[in-house]
Amino acid sequence: MTRAYPGADIGSDHDLVLAIFKLKLNSKRKAKSPRLNFDFEKLKGPNIFETFRAQIGGKFAALTLIDNDVDTMANSVKEVLVSTAEEVLGRKRRTILTVGLERSAGPL
């Protein structure tokens, strides 16, 4: 809502204007990083579990030889875990649930 006040004594030929407005701010939504879903059901098999354990152990043994700061070590541990899980386990496939209308609906 705006309103002009003509004749206000401000020493100029301009008119004084009063404006009232409402402002609604929304927070910016952060984009979510995609979650890595690995097929952990494969770890129940004895051969896969031993393979995963051996590869993790070998890669962590190499990490202990390197002297780095905490952030670098944390990033390298994460990379080791993700890469080994990707190699051995693979990604979990999405299962799509289908609810059939023909099952629940009776004869028309």
C-alpha positions as CSV (number, residue, x, y, z in Angstrom):
1,M,0.0,0.0,0.0
2,T,1.4,3.4,-0.9
3,R,0.3,6.9,-0.1
4,A,1.5,10.2,-1.3
5,Y,1.6,13.2,1.1
6,P,1.6,16.3,-1.1
7,G,2.7,19.6,0.5
8,A,5.0,18.1,3.1
9,D,7.6,20.7,4.0
10,I,10.8,19.1,2.9
11,G,12.2,22.1,0.9
12,S,11.7,20.5,-2.5
13,D,9.0,20.2,-5.2
14,H,8.8,16.4,-4.6
15,D,6.0,14.7,-2.7
16,L,6.6,12.5,0.3
17,V,5.6,8.9,-0.3
18,L,4.9,6.3,2.3
19,A,4.9,2.6,1.3
20,I,3.9,-0.4,3.4
21,F,4.7,-3.8,2.1
22,K,4.9,-7.4,3.4
23,L,7.9,-9.5,2.5
24,K,7.9,-13.3,2.9
25,L,11.3,-15.0,2.7
26,N,11.7,-18.7,2.0
27,S,14.9,-20.5,2.9
28,K,16.9,-21.9,0.0
29,R,16.7,-25.6,0.0
30,K,19.9,-27.5,-0.3
31,A,20.3,-30.1,-2.9
32,K,20.7,-33.5,-1.2
33,S,23.7,-35.5,-2.2
34,P,22.7,-38.9,-3.6
35,R,22.9,-41.6,-1.0
36,L,25.1,-44.6,-2.0
37,N,23.1,-47.8,-1.5
38,F,25.3,-50.9,-1.5
39,D,24.0,-54.4,-1.6
40,F,24.9,-55.5,1.9
41,E,22.8,-58.7,1.6
42,K,25.8,-60.1,-0.4
43,L,27.9,-60.0,2.8
44,K,25.9,-62.9,4.2
45,G,27.6,-65.2,1.8
46,P,30.9,-66.5,3.3
47,N,33.0,-66.1,0.1
48,I,31.9,-62.5,-0.5
49,F,32.4,-61.6,3.2
50,E,36.0,-62.9,3.2
51,T,36.8,-61.2,-0.1
52,F,35.5,-57.9,1.3
53,R,37.4,-58.3,4.5
54,A,40.7,-59.1,2.7
55,Q,40.4,-56.1,0.4
56,I,39.6,-53.7,3.2
57,G,42.5,-55.0,5.2
58,G,44.9,-54.7,2.4
59,K,43.9,-51.1,1.6
60,F,43.9,-50.0,5.3
61,A,47.4,-51.5,5.7
62,A,48.6,-49.1,3.0
63,L,46.9,-46.2,4.7
64,T,48.8,-46.7,8.0
65,L,52.1,-46.1,6.3
66,I,51.2,-42.6,5.3
67,D,51.5,-39.8,7.9
68,N,48.8,-37.2,7.1
69,D,46.6,-34.8,9.0
70,V,43.2,-36.0,10.3
71,D,41.1,-34.6,7.5
72,T,43.2,-36.3,4.8
73,M,43.1,-39.6,6.7
74,A,39.3,-39.3,7.1
75,N,38.8,-38.7,3.4
76,S,41.1,-41.6,2.4
77,V,39.3,-44.0,4.8
78,K,36.0,-43.0,3.2
79,E,37.4,-43.5,-0.3
80,V,38.7,-46.9,0.6
81,L,35.4,-48.0,2.1
82,V,33.3,-46.7,-0.8
83,S,35.6,-48.1,-3.5
84,T,35.9,-51.5,-1.9
85,A,32.1,-51.7,-1.4
86,E,31.6,-50.7,-5.0
87,E,34.0,-53.3,-6.3
88,V,32.9,-56.2,-4.1
89,L,29.2,-55.6,-3.2
90,G,28.0,-53.4,-6.1
91,R,25.0,-51.1,-5.9
92,K,21.7,-52.1,-4.6
93,R,19.0,-52.1,-7.2
94,R,15.8,-50.3,-6.6
95,T,12.8,-52.4,-6.2
96,I,9.6,-50.9,-7.6
97,L,6.5,-51.9,-5.7
98,T,3.6,-52.4,-8.0
99,V,0.2,-52.5,-6.5
100,G,-2.1,-54.0,-9.0
101,L,-5.6,-52.7,-9.3
102,E,-6.7,-55.9,-10.8
103,R,-5.9,-57.9,-7.7
104,S,-7.8,-55.7,-5.2
105,A,-10.8,-54.8,-7.3
106,G,-13.6,-57.2,-7.7
107,P,-15.7,-57.7,-10.8
108,L,-17.4,-54.5,-12.0
